[in-house]
Amino acid sequence: MTTEDLARLTAPSRLLDFGHPDIGRLVAERGWSRLPLFERIGAVYAFVRDDIRFGYNASDDLPASDVLADGIGQCNTKSTLLMALLRAAGVPCRFHGFTIDKALQKGAVTGLWYRLAPRSIIHSWVEVSFEGRWVNLEGFILDKPYLSALQQRFIDQSGPFCGFGAATPDLHTPPVDWVGEDTYIQRDGINHDFGLYNTPDDFYARHGTNLRGPKRWLYVNLVRHLMNRNVESIRARTGGQRTALPMLSEEHAAGTKR
């Protein structure tokens, strides 16, 4: 990696606002910058996965400091926070944009809002530079208590799983822990690849966010609160239940996935 690449992939932006006092304080208190690289990535990754619970923010394009203040996030907002914290700790990283089939959200998102949602939803993961290669990080989206609740709810599930915020070949052993390799929890729902970006700002400037106009207003002021209440109820429940899982779209099944 050249000096120019290193500077570009560790720089702040409007969304990657790791100069914010709350982010600086967090990084300093946790001592992340003093850790060896493997442990540093793992500590930041675990914080975003588990301390920031799975949930729905007001928008995809929130600054990292707002996501930290919310204490919840989904794929896009958690990606922004993860990138900001990694860069604050001196770890080069980049943004990879996609869309996912909305079927993987069914269960977490319910009722009329699920029916009104577009078939393809903007999605992202973070790629981190480690030992001379790029490692894909996506397994941070679902916090462990929420994932554990899903595993208990679908205790008899075997084979591919799609729904409740997950799309994975095996719900009970998804690769969500940092071990120096790729982590995933929604990859099997991807149906379009937008490629790589230096920052989430660059991606949203080109592709926008998931919601605009009246739908955005309704989502911000009403729907997301109902969605978060539903997610909390899922997180709080345990015990196996038989629930029908949604199917991926025909377009996805035809091979548009990366």
C-alpha positions in Angstrom: 0.0 0.0 0.0 1.5 3.4 -1.0 1.7 6.4 1.2 -1.1 8.0 -0.8 -3.3 4.9 -0.4 -2.7 4.8 3.3 -3.6 8.5 3.7 -6.7 8.1 1.6 -8.0 5.0 3.4 -7.4 6.4 6.9 -8.8 9.9 6.3 -11.9 11.3 7.9 -15.0 12.5 6.0 -18.3 14.0 6.9 -19.8 10.6 7.7 -16.5 9.2 9.1 -16.3 11.9 11.7 -13.8 10.3 14.0 -12.6 13.7 15.1 -15.9 14.0 17.1 -15.1 14.1 20.8 -17.3 11.1 21.6 -15.5 8.9 19.2 -12.1 10.2 20.3 -13.0 9.5 23.9 -14.2 6.0 23.1 -11.0 5.1 21.2 -8.8 6.5 23.9 -10.7 4.8 26.8 -10.6 1.4 25.1 -6.9 1.8 24.2 -7.6 0.4 20.7 -4.7 2.3 19.1 -2.2 0.6 21.4 -3.2 -3.0 20.5 -1.5 -5.2 18.0 -3.2 -5.1 14.6 -5.1 -8.4 14.9 -6.4 -7.5 18.4 -7.1 -3.9 17.4 -9.4 -5.0 14.5 -11.1 -7.6 16.6 -11.8 -5.2 19.5 -13.3 -2.6 17.3 -15.3 -5.2 15.4 -16.7 -6.8 18.6 -17.7 -3.3 19.9 -19.7 -2.5 16.7 -21.2 -5.9 16.5 -22.4 -6.3 20.2 -22.3 -2.9 21.9 -24.2 -1.3 19.0 -27.4 -3.4 18.9 -29.0 -4.4 15.6 -31.8 -1.9 14.9 -33.0 0.8 12.5 -31.7 4.4 12.5 -33.3 7.4 11.0 -31.3 7.2 7.8 -28.5 5.2 6.1 -26.2 8.2 5.7 -25.8 9.2 9.4 -22.4 10.3 10.6 -20.6 7.8 12.7 -21.0 9.9 15.9 -24.8 9.8 15.4 -24.7 6.0 15.1 -22.6 5.8 18.3 -25.1 8.0 20.1 -28.1 6.0 18.9 -26.5 2.8 20.2 -28.2 0.8 17.4 -27.5 0.2 13.8 -28.1 -1.9 10.6 -25.7 -2.8 7.9 -25.1 0.6 6.5 -25.0 2.7 9.7 -22.9 0.0 11.4 -20.5 0.0 8.4 -20.0 3.8 8.8 -19.3 3.5 12.5 -16.9 0.5 12.0 -15.0 2.4 9.4 -14.7 5.5 11.5 -13.5 3.6 14.5 -11.0 1.5 12.5 -9.6 4.7 10.9 -9.4 6.4 14.2 -7.3 3.5 15.4 -5.1 3.8 12.3 -6.5 0.8 10.4 -7.0 1.3 6.6 -10.4 0.3 5.4 -12.8 0.9 2.5 -16.5 0.7 1.7 -18.2 -1.9 -0.5 -21.7 -1.2 -1.7 -24.4 -3.6 -2.8 -28.1 -4.2 -2.8 -29.8 -7.1 -1.0 -33.1 -8.8 -1.6 -35.7 -7.5 0.9 -36.6 -11.1 1.8 -33.8 -11.3 4.3 -35.5 -8.5 6.3 -38.9 -10.3 6.6 -39.6 -11.1 10.2 -37.5 -8.1 11.4 -39.6 -5.9 9.2 -43.3 -6.9 9.0 -46.7 -6.0 7.7 -47.5 -3.2 5.3 -44.0 -1.7 5.5 -42.4 -4.9 4.3 -44.9 -5.0 1.4 -44.1 -1.4 0.5 -40.3 -1.8 0.7 -38.5 -2.0 -2.6 -37.4 -5.5 -3.7 -33.7 -4.4 -3.6 -32.3 -2.6 -0.6 -29.0 -0.7 -0.3 -26.5 -2.8 1.6 -22.8 -2.5 2.5 -19.9 -4.1 4.2 -16.4 -2.9 5.3 -13.1 -4.2 3.8 -10.1 -4.0 6.1 -6.5 -4.2 5.2 -4.8 -7.0 7.1 -1.6 -8.9 6.5 -1.3 -7.6 2.9 -4.9 -8.5 1.8 -8.4 -7.2 2.0 -10.7 -8.9 4.5 -14.5 -8.6 4.1 -16.3 -7.7 7.3 -20.1 -8.1 7.3 -20.8 -10.3 10.3 -21.0 -7.4 12.7 -24.6 -6.5 11.7 -26.5 -8.7 14.2 -25.5 -8.4 17.8 -24.9 -11.8 19.6 -28.0 -11.6 21.8 -30.2 -11.0 18.8 -28.5 -13.8 16.8 -28.7 -16.1 19.7 -32.4 -15.4 20.0 -32.8 -16.3 16.3 -30.8 -19.5 16.7 -33.1 -20.5 19.6 -36.3 -19.5 17.7 -35.2 -21.7 14.7 -33.5 -24.3 16.7 -34.4 -27.1 14.3 -33.4 -25.1 11.2 -30.8 -26.7 9.0 -29.4 -25.5 5.6 -29.8 -22.0 4.1 -31.6 -19.4 6.2 -33.1 -16.2 5.0 -35.1 -13.8 7.1 -35.0 -11.7 10.3 -31.9 -9.8 9.1 -29.9 -12.8 8.1 -29.1 -14.6 4.9 -26.6 -17.4 5.5 -25.9 -21.0 4.6 -26.1 -22.1 8.3 -27.8 -20.0 10.9 -26.2 -22.0 13.7 -22.6 -21.6 12.6 -22.4 -18.3 10.7 -18.9 -16.8 10.3 -19.4 -13.8 12.5 -16.3 -13.8 14.7 -13.1 -12.0 13.9 -10.4 -14.6 13.3 -8.5 -12.8 10.6 -10.8 -14.0 7.8 -14.0 -12.8 6.1 -17.1 -12.5 8.2 -20.7 -12.6 6.8 -24.3 -12.7 8.0 -26.3 -11.2 5.0 -24.1 -12.1 2.0 -26.5 -14.7 0.6 -29.1 -12.0 0.1 -26.9 -9.8 -2.2 -28.3 -9.3 -5.7 -26.2 -6.5 -7.0 -22.6 -5.3 -6.6 -21.9 -1.5 -6.8 -18.2 -2.0 -6.1 -15.6 -0.2 -3.9 -15.6 3.3 -2.5 -13.1 5.2 -0.3 -15.9 6.4 2.0 -19.6 5.9 2.5 -20.0 9.6 1.6 -18.8 8.7 -2.0 -21.2 5.8 -2.3 -24.3 7.7 -1.1 -23.5 10.7 -3.2 -23.7 8.4 -6.3 -26.4 6.0 -5.3 -28.5 7.8 -2.7 -30.2 6.1 0.3 -33.0 3.6 0.6 -35.8 6.1 1.2 -37.0 9.5 -0.2 -40.0 11.7 0.0 -43.2 10.7 1.9 -41.9 7.2 2.6 -38.8 8.6 4.3 -40.9 10.9 6.5 -43.2 8.0 7.5 -40.2 5.8 8.1 -38.3 8.3 10.3 -41.3 9.4 12.3 -43.3 6.1 12.8 -42.2 3.0 11.0 -38.7 2.6 12.3 -39.9 2.9 15.9 -42.3 0.0 15.2 -39.5 -2.0 13.6 -37.2 -1.4 16.5 -39.9 -2.5 18.9 -40.3 -5.7 16.9 -36.5 -6.3 16.9 -36.3 -5.9 20.7 -39.2 -8.3 21.1 -37.3 -10.9 19.0 -34.1 -10.3 21.0 -36.0 -10.9 24.2 -37.6 -14.2 23.1 -36.0 -17.6 23.3 -37.2 -21.1 22.5 -37.7 -22.9 19.3 -40.6 -21.9 17.1 -41.6 -23.1 13.6 -41.9 -20.0 11.4 -42.2 -19.9 7.6 -39.1 -18.3 6.0 -39.3 -15.9 3.1 -37.9 -16.8 -0.3 -35.4 -14.8 -2.2 -36.7 -13.2 -5.4 -36.6 -15.0 -8.8 -34.0 -12.4 -10.0 -31.7 -13.3 -7.1 -32.2 -17.1 -7.7 -31.3 -16.6 -11.3 -27.8 -15.6 -10.4 -27.5 -11.9 -10.0 -25.7 -12.3 -6.6 -22.0 -11.6 -6.5 
